Amino acid sequence: MNATGKKLTRLQRIVLGAAFVPMLATGGAGGYGTYSNIKDAFGSGTAVGAVAAGEGATAVLAIVLLGLTLLGQSSPRVIRAGLWALPAAASAMSVTAATTPGEMVIYAITPMGMTASAEGAAFLARRIVVYRDGRDAEAEAHAAAIVQALAYHRARAANHPDEKTRAKSERTSWKLARKVGAGDIALGDRLLDVQRQRVTAGADAALAAMFGATIAAPNITTGADLPVVELEVDRSTRPVDSVNAEESTQSITERSTSDLPVPALTPAP
């Protein structure tokens, strides 16, 4: 990905830091509202326990989710489920303290402020990590799970003895294939890079065809204008004279023997 190794500018850090402030304020306001609603009906002690079990536990899960996101790791599903289940439990408790339909609606949605705060902070932190490191841990984990399930269903569709099971896995594998790469920012950027290269190559070819230099064809003249050269070829098949052949053989033999090394002279006894 092209964003690998990017650093946040000062302005980006200021803006992103300021973006976390209303998220934290929303979560705190939701917790305080839940406390006030339950306090009037069940007392302060029960209200504190309800807020601790609902918004407090949600805040703990939000911090864990934020830490995992900043470390570039995917969060377990139980954490994401807890971010919605715990405020929902607090909403159900708050509804029991309401006396009118209007209060029921208000008391029910008040604890969800902590969930919105946690999800917003985690999402923003995830985008910061993707911008800086060039990888999305959540998308990678999601893609790995889809590819693993796709490999399993393709194998079962090809080798399972039951025909109905094979047909079911075949349909499931096609559904999973549609989800491969969905939401993967890094994959999307790489595909865009490939597409840009292809568009650039196509534009280059089109411009070369329109404005490129053309090679002039050679000027081929007619046969009447070309000079005619007559060659006389000796096509006789007469044998080589025997005397000349012997002289050639003798000269070749003398040339070959002259190339041999001369032996060293031995002194006379």
N, C-alpha and C positions, 0 to 999 in steps of 0.2 A: 504494500500500500504506500502511497506517496506521502502519507501523513506520518510515517514512522520517524520518531526522533524529534518531532516538533515540540517547541516550548511555548507555554502561554505567555503572551505579552502582559505588560503591567495593566493595561486597560482591560484585557480579558480576565485577569485575576480579580480585579476590582468588581467587574460586572458579575462574574460568577459568584464571588463571595457575597455580594449584595443579594443575589438571587436566593441564597440559602436562608437569609434573614426572614422573609415572609413565610417560608416553609416551616421554620422552627416556631415562628409566632403562631401560625395556624395550628400546629400540633399542641402548643401550650394552651391556646385558647380553647381547643376542643377538650383537653383534659380538665381545665377549670370549669367549663360549662357542664361537663358530666358530673363533676363534684358538686356543683351548686344544685343541679337537678335532683340528685339522689339525697343530698343533705336535707332538703326540706321534707322528704318523705321518710327517710330511714335514720337520719342522724349523721353527725360528722364522722363517727368511726366507721360506719358502714360505707359512707361515701369515699373515705380515704382508701379503704380496701378495694372498693369497686374500681376506683381510678388506678390503683396500683396493679390490679389484675388485668384491667383493660388497656388503658393508655400507657401505663408504666411498662407492662410487658411488651406492648407494641413498640415503645421507644427502644427497648433493649434489642428487639429483633431488627429494628431499623438501623441501629448502630452496627450490629453484626453484618447486616446486608451492605451498609455503606463501606465498612472495612474490607469485606471481601471484594467489593467492586473496585475499590482503590488499589487492591493488591492484584487485580487482574484475574480473579478467580470467579467461577460461577457459584451462585448461591444455591443451597439445597431447596427442594420444593417445599419442605416443611416450614422454612422461614417465610417464603412467599405466602403460603397458606395461612400461617399464623398472623401475618400482617392484616389479613381480612377477617379471620375467625375471632380473634380477641376483641377488636372493636365491635364486631357484630354481637358478641356476648354482652358487652357493655351497653350496646343499644337496646338489647332485649331487656336488660335490667332497668334501664332508664324508662322504657315504655311502661313498666309496671308502676312507676311513680307518677305517671301523668294522669290527670283527671278529665281532660277534654281531648277531643280529636286533634285539635291544633297542637296541644302540648305533646301528644303522642308522636306526631310527625317531627316536631322540633327535637324532642328528647332522643328520637331514634337516629337522626342524622348528625347530632352533635359529636358523638365519639368517632365518627368517620373522618374528622379533621386530622387526627393523628395518622390514619392510614394514608390519606392524601399527602400529608407532609413527608412520610417515610418513602412512599413510592416516588414522589417528585425528587427528593434528595438523591435517592438511589439511581434514578434515571439520569439525572444531570451528572452525577459522578461517573456513571458508566460512559457517557458521551465524552467526558474529559479524558478518561483512560483510553478510549478508542482514538481520540485525537492525538494524544501524546505517544502512545505505544503502537498504534496501528493494528490492534487486535481487539476483538470483542469476545470475551470469555463466555458470555451468555449465548451468543449466536453460535460459537464453536461447539459448546456443549449440546445445544439443540440440534445442530447439524450432525454431530457424531451420533446422537441417539437415533435420528432419522435414518442415517446411512446403515447403522447396525440393524435396525428393524428391516430395512429394505433388503439387506443381504440375507437375513434369515428367511424372509418370505420368498425371495427368489429361489433360494435353495429348497424350500419346502414345496414351492410350485413345480420344481423340476424333478424332485426325487421322492415325494411322499406317495405311499401306495394308494391312498384314498383319492379317488378322482374329485370328489366334492371339496376335499381339503385343498387339493392342488388348484382348483378353480377359485376358491376363496382367497388363497394366498396370491394368486395371479392378480385378482382385482385389488387386493390390498397393496400389492407392490406398486401398481400404477398410481394409486392414491398417494403413496409415500413419495414416489418419484416427482410428483408435482410440488412437494414441499421442500425438496432438496435445494439448498442455497437461499431459501426465503429468509429475509431479514439479516443476511450476512453482509455487513457494510464493506468488509475487506474484499469479499468476492465481487460485490457490485462495482467497486472501484477498479479492480483488475479487469473485469469484463469491459468496463468503459475504456480502459487503456487499450485493450485489444481492438475495440471498435474504433477508437481514435486512430490507431495505426492503420487499420484497413481503410478508413475514410481518407486519411492522408495519402496512402498509396494510390487509391483510386483517383483522387484529385490530381496527384502528380502525373499519373498516366494520361488523364484527360488534358491537362495543360501542356504536357509534352506533345500530345497529338495535335493540339491546336496551334501552339506557338513555338514548338521545338524546331531546331535546325533540320532542314531536309537535305538529304544526300543527292547531289545531281547525278543523273544517269549518264553513263558514258556515251559519247557521240559515235555511233556505229555508222560508218560510211558504206556505200554500196560497193559491190565487187568490182565495178568498172573503174573506180577511182583508186583502187589499191594497186601498188606496183607488183608486177608479175616477175618472179625469179624462177628461171628454169634450171633444174639440177639434172646433171647427167650421172646416172647410176650404172656402174658396171655390174651387169647381171650375169656375166659369164661364169661357168662352172668348171673351168679348166683346172686340172690338178696342178699342184705346185711342182715346179721342176725338181727332179731328183737331186740335181747338183746343188741347187739352192737349199733344199731340205737338209742335205748332208752338212753344208756349211753352217746352217742354223743350229743343227744338233751339236756340231763340234764347238761352236762359240758358246753355247749354253753350258757344255761340259767343262770348258776351260774356265768360265766364269764361276761355276760351282766349286771347282777344285781350288780356285784361288782364294775362296773364302775360308777354306779349312785352316786350322791353326798349324803353324810350322813347328815340327818337333825340334827340341833343343839338340844342338850338336854335341856329340860325345867325343872326348879327347882320344886321339890315336894311341894305341898301346906302344 
